[in-house]
Amino acid sequence: MTNFGRFVLRTSQAFRLTAPGCRPTVPRIVRPAVQPASLSSSRGSPVSPTFWVYFTSSYSKSKISASAIFILIAPFAYYQWSLLQGDVIRQESAFDIDPQLKTIFPDEAWKPDTSVDPFMRSITIDGAEFWLLGLGVRTVSFLKMHVYAVGIYVAAEDIPEILKKVKSVSNDLDARSVVLDNKLGLEIFNDLLQQPVRFALRIVPVRNTDFGHLRDGFVRSVMASIKSHHAIMGDVEPSDGINQLRSLFSRKLSVPKNGELIMTMTKSGSLKCTYSPKKKDSEVLGVVNDRNVINALMLHYLAGPQGASEQARVAFADSVAVLLTTH
């Protein structure tokens, strides 16, 4: 019994001397000949008394609890913060001109719901005037992280073709609902792409990126569009067209925030891609001639419930509805 008491006394002295935050107010001297006792874990392996006391102390428990709480709430807090940022952006853009009026006055700018520069409602591409009918943001993951803003432009000369096609399909139905309908909208845009109506996609990154990321994103978009629109596109072998698309972004080139990538359908039905970093002189990246790949890429932005930006698709339908009432 006496030996056990000495063991407890010596062990308690060692713990007090070594545990952080647990040092005694009165210094105690431990003879060098006395070795700190060791404990054993449930598995029988020795455990240092210093580590054991620190781990079980109230100080360490508070640290562990704080870390666990941070790990649990950090993703949720970031998600709420991103929503708040979106609300702030929407409040700022609410002071802009109403989207319906922008369709009538194409000289005005249209601010996307993200942190890039406003989009002009009218731009000139290869000598032709293009009007911005749809504007939205491409997001990824359940956190809805912004990747780029996308504007859907149409050559001003070809807008009557869109109105004529929608009117022929809608009859007594609401034009906006027809454009957004997964089946009717897909048929409308597929026919317009066959003519071809000159659509243009203006893509502006929200943060710095590079050609590699853009290339991979477009390839995934084409493959997803071919799969989701199989009913109207049929069996497609896109390997040649995919290689053409990849070749446009073969260089290791960075793309800064507010850099501009424009993909335009020409009268011949090819897809011409130009790049302009921060509104400097643009350069032609190349041309894609595979119509299946071109149509699949455009349909990914124009039709279907799993497109690149539902916001841009809805805005396009709103613009078409307004144009039908004013023309």
ROLUM-478707 format. One record per atom (N, C-alpha, C): residue in one letter; z, y, x. Coordinates in steps of 0.1 Angstrom, whole numbers, padded with zeros to 4 digits, always signed. Atoms other than C-alpha are relative to their C-alpha. Example, Ala and Ser with C-alpha at 12.3 -4.5 7.8 and 13.67 -1.06 7.14 Angstrom:
! residues 2
A+0000-0012+0009
A+0078-0045+0123
A+0000+0012+0009
S+0000-0011-0009
S+0071-0011+0137
S+0008+0011-0008
! end
This chain:
! residues 327
M+0000-0012+0008
M+0000+0000+0000
M+0000+0013+0009
T+0000-0011-0009
T+0008+0023+0029
T-0013+0003+0006
N+0013-0002-0006
N-0025+0017+0045
N-0010+0006-0010
F+0009-0006+0011
F-0043+0025+0012
F+0002+0015-0001
G-0003-0014+0001
G-0025+0058+0010
G-0005+0008+0012
R+0006-0006-0011
R-0035+0067+0045
R-0016+0002-0001
F+0014+0000+0002
F-0071+0058+0037
F-0004+0011-0010
V+0003-0010+0010
V-0071+0081+0006
V+0002+0014+0006
L-0002-0013-0006
L-0056+0110+0026
L-0011+0004+0010
R+0011-0004-0009
R-0081+0108+0054
R-0013+0002-0006
T+0013-0002+0007
T-0110+0104+0031
T-0001+0014-0007
S+0000-0013+0007
S-0100+0134+0010
S-0001+0012+0010
Q+0001-0010-0010
Q-0096+0155+0042
Q-0015+0001+0004
A+0014-0001-0004
A-0131+0146+0053
A-0009+0006-0010
F+0008-0006+0011
F-0146+0154+0019
F+0002+0015+0000
R-0002-0014+0001
R-0130+0188+0019
R-0006+0008+0011
L+0006-0007-0011
L-0142+0197+0053
L-0015+0000+0000
T+0014+0001-0001
T-0178+0186+0048
T-0008+0005-0013
A+0007-0003+0012
A-0187+0194+0011
A-0002+0015-0001
P+0002-0014+0002
P-0204+0228+0006
P+0007+0006-0012
G-0007-0007+0011
G-0184+0252-0015
G+0013-0007-0003
C-0013+0007+0003
C-0154+0228-0014
C+0010+0001+0012
R-0008-0001-0012
R-0138+0239+0019
R+0014+0005-0004
P-0013-0005+0004
P-0100+0244+0017
P+0003+0014+0005
T-0003-0013-0005
T-0085+0278+0020
T+0009+0000+0012
V-0008+0002-0012
V-0060+0265+0046
V-0007-0010+0009
P+0007+0009-0009
P-0077+0250+0076
P+0009-0012+0003
R-0007+0012-0004
R-0068+0214+0083
R-0006-0006+0012
I+0005+0006-0012
I-0072+0196+0115
I-0001-0015-0001
V+0002+0014+0001
V-0086+0161+0116
V-0002-0005+0014
R+0001+0006-0013
R-0081+0141+0147
R-0014-0006+0003
P+0013+0006-0003
P-0113+0132+0165
P-0001-0015-0001
A+0000+0014+0000
A-0103+0096+0166
A-0002-0006-0014
V+0001+0004+0014
V-0104+0095+0128
V-0015+0001-0005
Q+0014-0001+0005
Q-0139+0087+0115
Q-0001+0001-0015
P+0001-0002+0015
P-0150+0098+0080
P-0003-0014-0006
A+0002+0013+0007
A-0149+0069+0056
A-0014+0001-0007
S+0012+0001+0006
S-0181+0057+0041
S+0001-0007-0013
L+0000+0006+0013
L-0188+0047+0005
L-0012-0009-0001
S+0012+0009+0002
S-0212+0021-0009
S-0005+0003-0014
S+0006-0002+0013
S-0237+0026-0036
S+0000-0013-0008
S+0000+0012+0008
S-0242+0002-0065
S-0008-0011+0006
R+0008+0010-0006
R-0268-0016-0044
R+0006-0005+0013
G-0006+0005-0012
G-0244-0021-0015
G-0003+0008+0012
S+0004-0007-0012
S-0260+0004+0009
S+0010+0011+0002
P-0010-0011-0003
P-0237+0029+0027
P-0005+0014-0004
V+0003-0013+0005
V-0237+0064+0013
V+0009+0010+0008
S-0008-0010-0007
S-0226+0094+0034
S+0009+0007-0010
P-0009-0007+0009
P-0195+0110+0019
P-0004+0015-0002
T+0005-0014+0001
T-0210+0144+0026
T-0010+0001-0011
F+0011+0000+0010
F-0241+0137+0005
F+0006-0003-0014
W-0005+0005+0013
W-0221+0119-0022
W+0008+0011-0007
V-0008-0011+0006
V-0196+0148-0027
V-0009+0012-0004
Y+0009-0011+0003
Y-0224+0174-0026
Y-0008-0003-0013
F+0008+0004+0012
F-0244+0155-0052
F+0008+0000-0012
T-0008+0001+0012
T-0215+0150-0075
T+0008+0013-0003
S-0007-0012+0002
S-0201+0185-0071
S-0006+0009-0011
S+0004-0008+0011
S-0203+0211-0099
S-0011+0010+0005
Y+0010-0009-0005
Y-0224+0234-0076
Y-0014-0007+0000
S+0013+0007-0001
S-0251+0207-0070
S-0005-0003-0014
K+0004+0003+0014
K-0251+0198-0107
K-0007+0012-0007
S+0006-0012+0006
S-0258+0234-0117
S-0014+0002+0006
K+0013-0002-0006
K-0287+0235-0092
K-0010-0010-0006
I+0009+0010+0005
I-0302+0203-0105
I-0003+0003-0015
S+0002-0003+0014
S-0298+0214-0141
S-0010+0012-0001
A+0009-0011+0000
A-0315+0247-0134
A-0014-0004+0003
S+0013+0004-0004
S-0344+0230-0117
S-0007-0008-0011
A+0005+0008+0011
A-0348+0205-0146
A-0005+0009-0012
I+0003-0009+0010
I-0348+0233-0171
I-0013+0008+0003
F+0012-0008-0004
F-0374+0253-0151
F-0013-0009-0002
I+0011+0009+0001
I-0397+0223-0149
I-0004-0003-0015
L+0003+0003+0014
L-0395+0217-0187
L-0006+0012-0007
I+0004-0012+0008
I-0400+0253-0199
I-0011+0007+0007
A+0011-0008-0007
A-0425+0266-0172
A-0013-0002-0007
P+0014+0001+0007
P-0457+0251-0189
P+0000+0008-0013
F+0000-0006+0013
F-0446+0263-0223
F+0001+0016+0002
A-0001-0014-0003
A-0437+0298-0209
A-0013+0006+0004
Y+0013-0005-0005
Y-0471+0301-0192
Y-0010+0000-0012
Y+0008+0000+0011
Y-0488+0291-0224
Y+0002+0012-0009
Q-0004-0011+0008
Q-0469+0317-0244
Q-0005+0013+0006
W+0004-0012-0007
W-0477+0343-0217
W-0015+0002-0002
S+0014-0001+0001
S-0514+0335-0219
S-0004+0004-0014
L+0002-0004+0014
L-0513+0339-0257
L+0003+0015-0002
L-0003-0014+0001
L-0496+0372-0253
L-0011+0009+0007
Q+0011-0008-0007
Q-0523+0384-0228
Q-0012+0001-0009
G+0011+0000+0010
G-0549+0374-0254
G+0002+0010-0011
D-0003-0009+0011
D-0531+0394-0281
D-0002+0014+0005
V+0001-0013-0005
V-0530+0424-0258
V-0015+0004+0001
I+0014-0003-0001
I-0567+0422-0251
I-0006+0002-0013
R+0006-0002+0013
R-0575+0418-0287
R+0004+0013-0006
Q-0005-0013+0005
Q-0554+0449-0296
Q-0008+0011+0007
E+0008-0011-0007
E-0573+0469-0269
E-0014+0000-0005
S+0014+0000+0004
S-0607+0457-0281
S-0001+0004-0015
A+0000-0004+0014
A-0597+0465-0317
A-0004+0015-0002
F+0003-0014+0001
F-0603+0502-0309
F-0015+0002+0002
D+0015-0001-0001
D-0640+0494-0302
D-0007+0001-0013
I+0008-0001+0012
I-0667+0499-0327
I+0000-0014-0007
D+0000+0012+0008
D-0667+0473-0355
D-0013-0008+0004
P+0012+0008-0004
P-0690+0443-0346
P-0012+0001-0009
Q+0011-0001+0009
Q-0711+0448-0377
Q-0008+0013+0004
L+0007-0012-0004
L-0719+0484-0366
L-0007-0002+0013
K+0007+0002-0013
K-0728+0471-0331
K-0013-0006-0002
T+0013+0006+0003
T-0756+0451-0346
T-0010+0011-0004
I+0009-0011+0004
I-0771+0483-0360
I-0002+0010+0011
F+0001-0009-0011
F-0764+0504-0329
F+0001-0007+0013
P+0000+0009-0011
P-0774+0482-0300
P+0003+0008+0014
D-0003-0007-0012
D-0767+0510-0274
D+0015-0001+0003
E-0015+0000-0002
E-0729+0505-0278
E+0003-0013+0009
A-0005+0012-0008
A-0709+0481-0255
A+0009-0008-0009
W-0008+0009+0008
W-0691+0451-0268
W+0010-0007+0010
K-0010+0005-0010
K-0658+0441-0251
K+0004-0014-0004
P-0005+0014+0003
P-0651+0404-0249
P+0015-0001+0001
D-0015+0002+0000
D-0616+0391-0254
D+0005-0006+0012
T-0005+0004-0013
T-0609+0387-0217
T-0002+0011+0009
S-0001-0011-0009
S-0606+0407-0186
S-0012+0004+0008
V+0012-0004-0007
V-0642+0413-0177
V-0006+0013-0006
D+0006-0012+0005
D-0664+0444-0181
D-0007-0002-0014
P+0007+0002+0013
P-0679+0451-0216
P-0015-0004+0002
F+0014+0004+0000
F-0713+0437-0224
F-0008+0011-0008
M+0009-0009+0007
M-0741+0461-0233
M-0008-0008-0011
R+0007+0007+0011
R-0757+0453-0267
R-0015-0001+0003
S+0015+0000-0003
S-0792+0459-0252
S-0002+0000+0015
I+0004+0001-0014
I-0805+0448-0218
I-0015-0003+0001
T+0015+0003-0003
T-0840+0445-0203
T-0001-0011+0010
I+0003+0012-0009
I-0852+0412-0188
I-0015-0001+0001
D+0014+0001-0002
D-0886+0411-0173
D-0009+0009-0009
G+0007-0010+0008
G-0897+0442-0192
G+0002-0001-0015
A-0002+0002+0015
A-0886+0429-0226
A+0015+0003-0003
E-0014-0004+0005
E-0856+0442-0246
E+0006-0012-0007
F-0008+0011+0006
F-0829+0417-0255
F+0012+0006-0006
W-0012-0004+0007
W-0802+0422-0280
W+0011-0010+0000
L-0012+0008+0000
L-0767+0408-0278
L+0005-0003-0014
L-0003+0004+0014
L-0760+0388-0310
L+0013-0008+0000
G-0012+0008+0000
G-0731+0366-0299
G+0008+0002+0013
L-0008-0002-0012
L-0702+0371-0275
L+0013-0007-0001
G-0012+0008+0000
G-0673+0349-0266
G+0005-0004+0014
V-0007+0004-0012
V-0651+0333-0240
V-0001-0015+0002
R-0001+0014-0003
R-0654+0299-0224
R+0014-0004+0005
T-0013+0004-0004
T-0620+0282-0222
T+0001-0015+0004
V-0002+0014-0003
V-0607+0250-0207
V+0015-0004-0001
S-0014+0006+0002
S-0576+0227-0212
S+0007+0005-0012
F-0008-0004+0012
F-0550+0229-0239
F+0006+0014+0001
L-0005-0013-0002
L-0538+0261-0223
L-0010+0011-0003
K+0010-0010+0003
K-0570+0278-0232
K-0003+0010+0011
M+0002-0009-0011
M-0575+0292-0198
M-0015+0005+0000
H+0013-0007+0000
H-0604+0317-0196
H-0008-0003+0013
V+0009+0003-0012
V-0633+0307-0173
V-0011+0010+0001
Y+0010-0011+0000
Y-0661+0331-0182
Y-0003+0005-0014
A+0005-0006+0013
A-0674+0354-0209
A-0015-0003+0000
V+0014+0004+0001
V-0708+0344-0223
V-0005+0009-0012
G+0007-0008+0010
G-0732+0367-0242
G-0013-0007-0003
I+0012+0006+0005
I-0760+0352-0263
I-0010+0011-0004
Y+0010-0010+0002
Y-0790+0375-0262
Y-0013-0006-0006
V+0013+0004+0005
V-0823+0373-0281
V-0010+0011+0002
A+0011-0010-0001
A-0856+0391-0274
A-0001+0007-0013
A+0001-0008+0012
A-0858+0420-0299
A-0013-0004-0008
E+0012+0004+0007
E-0894+0409-0307
E+0001-0013-0008
D-0001+0013+0006
D-0882+0374-0316
D+0011-0001-0011
I-0011+0000+0010
I-0852+0384-0339
I-0006-0003-0014
P+0006+0003+0013
P-0875+0384-0370
P-0002-0015-0002
E+0002+0014+0001
E-0883+0348-0363
E+0013-0008-0004
I-0013+0006+0004
I-0846+0339-0365
I+0004+0003-0014
L-0004-0003+0014
L-0840+0358-0397
L-0009-0007-0010
K+0009+0008+0009
K-0871+0342-0413
K+0004-0014-0001
K-0003+0014+0000
K-0860+0307-0403
K+0013-0002-0008
V-0013+0001+0007
V-0824+0313-0416
V-0002+0002-0015
K+0002-0003+0014
K-0836+0328-0448
K-0007-0011-0007
S+0008+0011+0006
S-0860+0299-0455
S+0009-0012-0002
V-0009+0011+0001
V-0831+0274-0451
V+0011+0003-0009
S-0012-0003+0008
S-0803+0293-0468
S-0002+0001-0015
N+0003-0002+0014
N-0820+0302-0501
N+0012+0007-0007
D-0012-0006+0007
D-0789+0309-0523
D+0013-0001+0007
L-0012+0002-0007
L-0764+0299-0497
L+0003+0011+0009
D-0004-0010-0009
D-0745+0322-0475
D-0006-0002+0014
A+0007+0001-0013
A-0765+0329-0443
A+0010-0004+0011
R-0010+0003-0011
R-0734+0329-0421
R+0004-0015+0000
S-0004+0014+0001
S-0723+0295-0434
S-0011-0009+0004
V+0011+0008-0004
V-0757+0281-0429
V-0002-0001+0015
V+0001-0001-0015
V-0758+0292-0392
V+0011-0009+0006
L-0011+0007-0006
L-0724+0277-0386
L+0001-0015-0004
D+0000+0014+0005
D-0731+0244-0405
D-0005-0009+0011
N+0003+0009-0011
N-0731+0216-0380
N-0014-0006-0001
K+0013+0006+0002
K-0762+0200-0395
K-0012+0010-0001
L+0010-0010+0002
L-0782+0229-0408
L-0002+0009+0012
G+0001-0008-0011
G-0774+0251-0379
G-0007-0006+0012
L+0007+0007-0011
L-0785+0225-0354
L-0015-0001-0003
E+0014+0001+0003
E-0818+0220-0372
E-0007+0014+0002
I+0006-0014-0001
I-0824+0258-0373
I-0003+0003+0015
F+0002-0004-0014
F-0818+0263-0336
F-0009-0009+0008
N+0010+0009-0006
N-0837+0232-0326
N-0014+0004-0002
D+0013-0005+0003
D-0867+0245-0344
D-0004+0013+0007
L+0003-0013-0007
L-0864+0280-0329
L-0002-0002+0015
L+0003+0003-0014
L-0862+0265-0294
L-0013-0006+0003
Q+0013+0006-0001
Q-0894+0246-0300
Q-0011+0011+0000
Q+0011-0009+0002
Q-0914+0278-0307
Q-0006+0006+0013
P-0015-0002-0001
P-0898+0290-0283
P+0004+0015-0003
V-0006-0013+0001
V-0877+0320-0293
V+0007+0002+0013
R-0005-0003-0014
R-0866+0337-0261
R+0015+0004-0001
F-0014-0001-0001
F-0828+0332-0259
F+0004+0003+0014
A-0005-0002-0013
A-0808+0344-0229
A+0015-0001+0000
L-0015+0001-0001
L-0773+0335-0218
L+0004+0009+0012
R-0006-0008-0011
R-0754+0361-0197
R+0014-0004+0002
I-0013+0006-0003
I-0724+0345-0180
I+0007+0008+0011
V-0008-0009-0009
V-0697+0366-0163
V+0013-0007+0002
P-0013+0007-0002
P-0668+0348-0146
P+0012+0009-0001
V-0012-0008+0002
V-0633+0359-0154
V+0008+0001+0013
R-0006+0000-0013
R-0621+0350-0119
R-0010-0004+0011
N+0009+0004-0011
N-0637+0344-0085
N-0003-0015-0001
T+0004+0014+0000
T-0656+0311-0084
T-0011-0002+0010
D+0011+0002-0009
D-0686+0296-0066
D-0011-0008-0007
F+0012+0007+0006
F-0720+0280-0073
F+0004-0015-0003
G-0003+0014+0002
G-0705+0245-0070
G+0007-0002-0014
H-0006+0001+0013
H-0682+0250-0100
H-0009+0003-0011
L+0010-0003+0011
L-0709+0266-0121
L-0010-0011-0002
R+0009+0012+0001
R-0733+0238-0113
R+0006-0012-0007
D-0006+0012+0006
D-0709+0211-0122
D+0003+0003-0015
G-0002-0003+0014
G-0700+0229-0154
G-0012+0000-0009
F+0012+0000+0007
F-0736+0233-0165
F-0005-0014-0002
V+0004+0014+0001
V-0744+0197-0158
V+0008-0008-0010
R-0009+0006+0010
R-0714+0185-0178
R-0004+0005-0014
S+0004-0005+0013
S-0725+0208-0207
S-0013-0006-0005
V+0012+0007+0004
V-0760+0193-0207
V+0002-0014-0004
M-0002+0014+0003
M-0748+0158-0207
M+0008-0002-0013
A-0008+0000+0013
A-0722+0165-0235
A-0009+0004-0011
S+0009-0005+0010
S-0749+0183-0255
S-0010-0011-0004
I+0009+0011+0003
I-0773+0154-0252
I+0007-0011-0008
K-0008+0010+0007
K-0746+0130-0264
K+0003+0004-0014
S-0005-0005+0013
S-0733+0151-0293
S-0012+0003-0010
H+0012-0004+0008
H-0769+0161-0305
H-0010-0012+0001
H+0009+0011-0001
H-0784+0126-0301
H-0008-0002-0013
A+0007+0002+0012
A-0793+0125-0338
A-0013+0008-0001
I+0012-0008+0001
I-0818+0153-0334
I-0008+0000+0013
M+0007+0000-0012
M-0827+0150-0297
M-0006-0013+0004
G+0005+0013-0003
G-0831+0113-0296
G+0004-0005+0014
D-0003+0005-0014
D-0830+0092-0264
D-0006+0009+0010
V+0005-0009-0010
V-0833+0115-0235
V+0004-0005+0014
E-0003+0004-0014
E-0836+0107-0198
E-0001+0013+0008
P+0000-0013-0006
P-0825+0140-0181
P+0000+0001+0015
S-0002+0000-0014
S-0825+0130-0145
S-0008+0010+0007
D+0008-0010-0007
D-0854+0151-0134
D+0004+0015-0003
G-0004-0014+0004
G-0843+0182-0153
G+0014+0003+0006
I-0013-0002-0006
I-0807+0177-0141
I-0001+0004+0015
N+0002-0003-0014
N-0819+0177-0105
N-0006+0014+0002
Q+0005-0014+0000
Q-0839+0209-0112
Q+0012+0010-0002
L-0011-0009+0003
L-0807+0225-0126
L+0009+0000+0012
R-0009+0000-0011
R-0786+0214-0097
R-0006+0008+0012
S+0006-0006-0011
S-0811+0227-0072
S+0002+0016+0000
L-0002-0015+0001
L-0806+0263-0085
L+0013+0004+0006
F-0013-0004-0005
F-0770+0262-0073
F+0004-0009+0012
S-0002+0008-0012
S-0774+0242-0041
S+0007+0007+0012
R-0006-0007-0011
R-0762+0269-0018
R+0015+0001-0002
K-0015-0002+0000
K-0725+0273-0009
K+0002+0015-0001
L-0001-0014+0002
L-0722+0308-0024
L+0011+0003-0010
S-0011-0004+0009
S-0692+0325-0039
S-0005+0009-0011
V+0004-0009+0011
V-0694+0343-0072
V+0013+0008-0004
P-0012-0007+0003
P-0669+0371-0077
P+0002+0003-0015
K-0002-0004+0014
K-0653+0382-0109
K-0009+0011-0004
N+0010-0009+0005
N-0678+0402-0130
N-0013-0001+0007
G+0014+0003-0004
G-0707+0387-0111
G-0008-0004-0012
E+0008+0002+0012
E-0736+0381-0134
E-0010-0011+0002
L+0011+0010+0000
L-0757+0350-0141
L-0007+0000-0013
I+0008+0000+0012
I-0785+0352-0166
I-0010-0011+0000
M+0009+0011+0002
M-0804+0322-0179
M-0009+0003-0012
T+0009-0005+0011
T-0835+0332-0199
T-0011-0010-0003
M+0012+0008+0004
M-0860+0312-0219
M-0012+0009+0001
T+0012-0008-0001
T-0895+0324-0211
T-0009-0003-0012
K+0010+0003+0011
K-0925+0325-0235
K-0006-0014+0001
S+0005+0013-0002
S-0937+0293-0219
S+0010-0011-0002
G-0010+0010+0003
G-0905+0275-0226
G+0009-0004+0012
S-0008+0004-0011
S-0891+0273-0191
S+0013+0009+0000
L-0013-0007-0001
L-0856+0285-0181
L+0001+0007+0014
K-0001-0008-0012
K-0854+0313-0155
K+0014+0005+0002
C-0014-0004-0003
C-0821+0319-0137
C+0000+0011+0011
T-0002-0011-0010
T-0811+0351-0119
T+0015+0002+0002
Y-0014-0002-0003
Y-0779+0360-0102
Y+0002+0014+0006
S-0003-0013-0005
S-0764+0394-0095
S+0015+0002+0002
P-0014-0001-0002
P-0730+0398-0078
P+0004+0015-0001
K-0005-0014+0003
K-0711+0429-0091
K-0010+0010-0002
K+0010-0009+0005
K-0741+0446-0106
K-0009+0005+0012
K+0009-0004-0011
K-0760+0447-0073
K-0014-0006-0004
D+0014+0005+0003
D-0797+0438-0070
D+0000-0015-0003
S+0000+0014+0004
S-0804+0405-0087
S-0010-0008+0008
E+0009+0009-0007
E-0821+0375-0071
E-0003-0011-0009
V+0004+0011+0008
V-0841+0348-0088
V+0004-0013+0007
L-0005+0013-0006
L-0824+0314-0082
L-0011-0011-0002
G+0010+0010+0003
G-0853+0294-0097
G-0003-0002-0014
V+0004+0003+0014
V-0867+0278-0128
V+0002-0014-0003
V-0001+0014+0005
V-0860+0247-0148
V-0011-0002-0011
N+0011+0002+0009
N-0890+0233-0166
N+0002-0012-0010
D-0002+0011+0009
D-0876+0202-0183
D+0005+0005-0013
R-0004-0006+0013
R-0875+0211-0220
R+0012-0007-0006
N-0011+0007+0005
N-0850+0184-0229
N+0013+0006+0005
V-0012-0005-0007
V-0824+0198-0204
V+0002+0015-0005
I-0001-0014+0005
I-0832+0234-0215
I+0006+0001-0014
N-0004+0001+0014
N-0828+0226-0252
N+0015-0004-0001
A-0014+0005+0000
A-0796+0207-0245
A+0010+0010+0004
L-0009-0010-0005
L-0781+0235-0226
L+0002+0011-0010
M+0000-0011+0010
M-0790+0262-0252
M+0008-0005-0012
L-0007+0005+0012
L-0778+0240-0281
L+0015-0001+0003
H-0015+0000-0003
H-0744+0237-0263
H+0007+0013-0003
Y-0006-0013+0002
Y-0739+0274-0268
Y-0003+0005-0015
L+0004-0005+0013
L-0757+0278-0302
L+0005-0008-0012
A-0003+0008+0012
A-0748+0249-0324
A+0010-0011+0003
G-0009+0011-0002
G-0723+0222-0330
G+0015+0004+0001
P-0014-0003-0001
P-0685+0220-0332
P+0007-0001+0014
Q-0005+0002-0013
Q-0680+0211-0296
Q-0008+0008+0011
G+0008-0008-0009
G-0699+0239-0279
G+0008+0007+0010
A-0006-0006-0011
A-0692+0260-0250
A+0010+0011-0004
S-0009-0011+0005
S-0676+0289-0270
S-0002+0001-0015
E+0001-0001+0015
E-0669+0287-0307
E+0000+0015-0004
Q-0001-0015+0002
Q-0661+0325-0305
Q-0014+0006+0000
A+0013-0006-0001
A-0696+0333-0294
A-0009-0005-0011
R+0008+0005+0011
R-0712+0310-0320
R+0003+0007-0013
V-0004-0007+0012
V-0692+0326-0348
V-0006+0015+0000
A+0005-0014-0002
A-0701+0361-0335
A-0015+0001-0003
F+0014+0000+0002
F-0738+0351-0335
F-0003-0001-0015
A+0002+0002+0014
A-0736+0339-0371
A+0003+0013-0008
D-0004-0013+0007
D-0719+0372-0381
D-0012+0010+0002
S+0011-0009-0003
S-0747+0392-0364
S-0012-0003-0008
V+0011+0004+0009
V-0774+0372-0382
V+0002+0004-0014
A-0003-0004+0014
A-0757+0378-0415
A-0002+0014-0003
V+0001-0014+0001
V-0755+0415-0409
V-0015+0004+0000
L+0015-0003-0001
L-0792+0417-0398
L-0007-0003-0012
L+0007+0004+0012
L-0803+0399-0429
L+0002+0010-0011
T-0003-0010+0011
T-0786+0426-0451
T-0006+0014+0004
T+0005-0013-0004
T-0800+0455-0431
T-0015+0000+0003
H+0014+0001-0003
H-0836+0443-0424
H-0008-0006-0012
! end
